[in-house]
Amino acid sequence: MAFEGGSFPGYIASAGHSSDRRRGVFEVWLMRTGLQWNTLGILASADENMDCLVVDDVKGPSLISAWNASHPDALSVRPGDRIALVNDVMGAEAMLLEIRDQRPGAFLRLVVEPG
């Protein structure tokens, strides 16, 4: 199962570790606005247990590429990172549905575990 989502230029920073050497779990807050509102910008697949989405690739222009460009490396979404929650929704299949169900102007919160 793979998902290639869209991105949006609207985003809100969230607390995370500032040192790239010690990346910890962090949140990515995105707002689906602008020309890329429907382009998340990641290719992801379910992990073996269907619990998380594993980021296989990050593409741009997209919401995630805009997030990465405006945040320190420690808060950048990278291949190998795992998405554990999407808007408090758990499970790979349910998270994919949550990502696809978003509308313009909606917020999208990703809880990311560094790979």
C-alpha positions in Angstrom: 0.0 0.0 0.0 1.5 3.3 -1.0 0.3 6.9 -0.9 1.6 10.0 -2.6 0.0 13.0 -1.0 0.0 16.6 -1.8 1.3 19.7 0.0 0.3 23.1 1.1 2.3 26.3 1.7 0.5 27.0 5.0 2.1 25.4 7.9 2.6 25.9 11.6 5.8 25.0 13.5 5.7 22.6 16.4 8.1 21.9 19.2 10.8 19.4 18.5 14.5 18.8 19.1 16.8 21.4 17.6 19.9 19.2 17.3 20.1 17.2 14.1 22.3 14.6 15.9 19.5 13.8 18.3 16.3 13.9 16.4 13.3 13.0 18.6 9.6 12.6 17.8 8.1 15.8 16.4 4.9 17.2 15.1 4.3 18.7 11.7 1.3 21.0 11.5 0.1 21.8 8.0 -2.8 23.9 6.7 -4.2 23.0 3.4 -4.0 26.4 1.6 -2.4 27.9 -1.5 -1.7 26.3 -4.8 -0.3 23.1 -3.3 -3.2 22.6 -0.8 -3.8 19.0 -2.1 -0.2 17.9 -2.5 1.3 16.5 0.7 4.5 15.6 -1.1 5.4 12.2 0.4 5.4 8.7 -0.9 4.8 6.4 2.0 4.0 2.8 2.7 2.7 0.8 5.6 5.2 -0.8 8.0 5.0 -4.6 8.6 2.5 -4.3 11.4 0.3 -1.8 9.5 0.8 0.6 12.5 2.7 3.4 10.9 3.4 4.9 7.5 7.1 4.8 6.5 8.2 7.7 4.4 9.8 6.4 1.2 10.4 9.7 -0.6 9.7 13.4 -0.2 8.7 15.3 -3.4 8.1 19.0 -4.2 6.7 21.4 -4.7 4.5 20.3 -1.8 3.4 21.0 1.7 6.1 18.8 3.2 8.8 20.3 1.0 7.7 23.8 2.1 7.7 22.6 5.7 11.2 21.2 5.3 12.6 24.3 3.7 11.3 26.5 6.5 12.4 24.3 9.5 15.7 23.1 10.9 17.0 19.7 9.8 15.9 18.1 13.1 12.3 18.9 12.2 12.5 17.9 8.5 10.5 14.9 7.2 12.9 12.5 5.5 12.8 9.1 3.8 12.9 6.4 6.5 10.9 8.5 9.0 7.7 6.9 10.4 4.3 8.7 10.6 2.7 7.4 13.8 -0.4 9.6 13.9 -2.4 11.7 11.5 -4.9 14.0 13.3 -5.0 11.6 16.2 -5.8 8.7 13.8 -3.8 5.5 14.2 -3.1 2.6 11.9 -1.7 2.9 8.4 -4.9 2.3 6.5 -6.9 4.8 8.6 -4.1 7.4 8.4 -4.2 7.2 4.6 -7.9 7.7 4.6 -7.5 10.7 6.9 -4.9 12.3 4.6 -7.1 11.7 1.5 -10.2 13.1 3.2 -8.8 16.6 3.9 -10.4 19.7 2.4 -9.0 23.1 1.5 -8.3 25.1 4.7 -8.1 22.0 6.9 -5.3 21.4 9.3 -3.3 18.2 9.1 -1.1 17.1 12.1 1.5 14.4 11.6 3.4 12.9 14.5 6.7 11.8 13.0 9.2 9.4 14.5 12.7 9.8 13.0 14.0 6.9 11.0 
